[in-house]
Amino acid sequence: MDAIIDAKPLNRPQMAARVAADIPEGWVVNLGIGIPTLVADHVPEDREVIFHSENGVIGVGAAPADDARDPWLINAGKQHITLRAGGAYMHHADSFALIRGGHLDLCVLGAFEVAVNGDIANWSTGANEKAPAVGGAMDLAAGARRLWAVMEHTTKDGRARLVQRCSYPLTALGAVKRIYTNLAVIDVAPHGFVVREMIAGMTLDALQARSDAKLHLPA
């Protein structure tokens, strides 16, 4: 694998901030468990982005300070959250009616793998996985108008996460439209992965060496 010259991968807060920068004003957005939950921390108070958590919260704000936690206010990942002005709680069934009714402009999910056709695997890594079932991610991937994935570009042992075909159990078929990694921003197009942005110092050859599927530059 080629060395990355003068390129420092983004850390998780930086990845979340990069996602937040692309969310348009006024969108209603669900944030999945993991890196996506950090996205709410990077939207300024004067921007109106309405964050939703599937356990029944609309209007999620940034994470609270340690001494300002409300023990009853958590997201679907059991993390403490805040509520922005105008936010509300709702019944779990109403929350999923919002999801399944197509009222989310965007869902941002973490992922183990994304395939070149937009398939996503994000809930199980195989037979030894403790997760009992795919859960709400399936509803979110199918119900949101758009799905973006955010993940490390490779596994800790260097295996590619951008693949020709997912090797893990699938969450949804052909759902992902854009991928944010610690190395690049990549769109899922009809002809494959299109690299929209790379971190400073990264080359297409070095990025390709860390990807299983073919990468393309914009036409």
HELIX and SHEET records of a PDB file:
HELIX    1   1 ARG A   12  ALA A   21  1                                  10    
HELIX    2   2 ILE A   35  HIS A   42  5                                   8    
HELIX    3   3 ASP A   66  ALA A   68  5                                   3    
HELIX    4   4 HIS A   92  ARG A  100  1                                   9    
HELIX    5   5 GLY A  136  GLY A  143  1                                   8    
HELIX    6   6 LEU A  204  ALA A  209  1                                   6    
SHEET    1   A10 LEU A  83  TYR A  89  0                                        
SHEET    2   A10 VAL A  57  VAL A  60 -1                                        
SHEET    3   A10 ILE A  50  SER A  53 -1                                        
SHEET    4   A10 VAL A  28  LEU A  31  1                                        
SHEET    5   A10 LEU A 106  GLY A 110  1                                        
SHEET    6   A10 LEU A 147  VAL A 150  1                                        
SHEET    7   A10 ARG A 178  TYR A 180  1                                        
SHEET    8   A10 ALA A 184  ALA A 189 -1                                        
SHEET    9   A10 GLY A 192  MET A 198 -1                                        
SHEET   10   A10 LEU A 215  HIS A 216  1                                        
SHEET    1   B 3 ILE A 120  ALA A 121  0                                        
SHEET    2   B 3 GLU A 113  ALA A 115 -1                                        
SHEET    3   B 3 LEU A 162  VAL A 163  1                                        
END                                                                             
